[in-house]
Amino acid sequence: MPEPTRSDGLDLGRIRRRTVAVLALGQVLGGIAFGATISLGAVLAADISGDDTLSGLATAAVTLGAAALAVPLAALARRSGRRVSLASGMLIALAGVALVVVAVSLDQFALLLVAFALIGAGQAANLQSRFAATDLATDASRGRDLSLVVWATTIGAVLGPNLVGPGEALGEVVGMPPLTGPYLFTIAAQLLGVALYLTALRPDPLLLAHRLAREASATARTIAKADRPVAARYAITAIAASHGVMVAVMAMTPVHLIHHGAELSIVGLTISLHIAGMYALSPVFGLLADRLGRIPTILIGQGLLVASLLVAAIGQDSTVFVTVGLVLLGLGWSASTVAGAALLTETSDEEHRTRRQGRSDLAMNLVGAIGAIGAGAVLGAIGYGGLALVALVAVAVVVVLAPAGRR
């Protein structure tokens, strides 16, 4: 049923659909930029530091940068709107990309890590986009709108790494330092993303939502539900824990497969299928979240994570089992984070919403970084199967606390 046009001429249904389309296109551009960037991060870190064991610090720097900038960008969104916040995040990331080229030219490892931390702002902006999709959403469309923006990441995530080869060839033509040519595509995608947000994200969804909330209050009507802080904290916990499980197991899978004699092509295929599981079916989980409810969909995600971890633990010596486990891992992450983000949005009133969204992204990235770092130690101590079983603890926490999400 179409949403009615207001007496002031605002067609909220049309504005909401346009907002989702703009955010989805922004996610494609952000995914291209991030995919092309992160593909070479570990290689550049190992090359400049001269130590392969430091290669993982590039990804860690991006994750920590995203965590550090999540709250400031959320605060900026609250003051100036999503348009300014998202564009600012991509501009900071653009500065980081330029600094990567400078760091490689100067052969400075510390400067390279600073550059990747700045690039984390782009990841923080990408994460904020899914919340921006819910600013004007209704209860019936919130999960779907959010999931469509998440799904758009699939396109960028697939295209980005595949631009490495052409980018390197282009970089040689223009005289860029080795391994930095692909960043030309990153720069172009970031610039297009900034222009898109500044010009097309009008009216700003968050500022409009604030205005509508004020009008509703002024006329003694309310379109927002009562604030539910306990349920909101549960949503943040579910998102962060699911992300930590996903990152910990995913980060150690290439190492485990290579130690068991797998070819690099098999490792690449496994990770690609995992990424497809993370994003490709997010609209399905968005629909489930809208129709079955947020908590049931989060619990479906936890069930998929349990299946993933058990398959990986039992079949750790089989490439096929590990690959199946990684696909299920991506699906469980998708269901949990899509439903969790929708739950967080609708359990937070207008005053607290953007602040909690920023804290959620902060917690998500911090737990992911801790999971990636700690997973290496666990893998060395008790192996890949042991790592998968340890990760079940985080899943159990989310399941046990589920009643809090209904408060």
Stockholm file with secondary structure:
# STOCKHOLM 1.0

chainA/1-407         MPEPTRSDGLDLGRIRRRTVAVLALGQVLGGIAFGATISLGAVLAADISGDDTLSGLATAAVTLGAAALAVPLAALARRSGRRVSLASGMLIALAGVALVVVAVSLDQFALLLVAFALIGAGQAANLQSRFAATDLATDASRGRDLSLVVWATTIGAVLGPNLVGPGEALGEVVGMPPLTGPYLFTIAAQLLGVALYLTALRPDPLLLAHRLAREASATARTIAKADRPVAARYAITAIAASHGVMVAVMAMTPVHLIHHGAELSIVGLTISLHIAGMYALSPVFGLLADRLGRIPTILIGQGLLVASLLVAAIGQDSTVFVTVGLVLLGLGWSASTVAGAALLTETSDEEHRTRRQGRSDLAMNLVGAIGAIGAGAVLGAIGYGGLALVALVAVAVVVVLAPAGRR
#=GR chainA/1-407 SS CCCCBCTTSCBHHHHHHHHHHHHHHHHHHHHHHHHHHHHHHHHHHHHHHSCGGGTTHHHHHHHHHHHHHHHHHHHHHHHHCHHHHHHHHHHHHHHHHHHHHHHHHHTCHHHHHHHHHHHHHHHHHHHHHHHHTTTTCCTTTHHHHHHHHHHHHHHHHHHHHHTHHHHHHHHHHHTCCTTCTTHHHHHHHHHHHHHHHHHHSCSCHHHHHHHHHHHHHHTTCCCSCCCCHHHHHHHHHHHHHHHHHHHHHHHHHHHHHHHTTCCHHHHHHHHHHHHHHHHTTHHHHHHHHHHTCHHHHHHHHHHHHHHHHHHHHHTTTCHHHHHHHHHHHHHHHHHHHHHHHHHHHHTSCTTTHHHHHHHHHHHHHHHHHHHHHHHHHHHHHHHHHHHHHHHHHHHHHHHHTGGGGGC
#=GC SS_cons         CCCCBCTTSCBHHHHHHHHHHHHHHHHHHHHHHHHHHHHHHHHHHHHHHSCGGGTTHHHHHHHHHHHHHHHHHHHHHHHHCHHHHHHHHHHHHHHHHHHHHHHHHHTCHHHHHHHHHHHHHHHHHHHHHHHHTTTTCCTTTHHHHHHHHHHHHHHHHHHHHHTHHHHHHHHHHHTCCTTCTTHHHHHHHHHHHHHHHHHHSCSCHHHHHHHHHHHHHHTTCCCSCCCCHHHHHHHHHHHHHHHHHHHHHHHHHHHHHHHTTCCHHHHHHHHHHHHHHHHTTHHHHHHHHHHTCHHHHHHHHHHHHHHHHHHHHHTTTCHHHHHHHHHHHHHHHHHHHHHHHHHHHHTSCTTTHHHHHHHHHHHHHHHHHHHHHHHHHHHHHHHHHHHHHHHHHHHHHHHHTGGGGGC
//
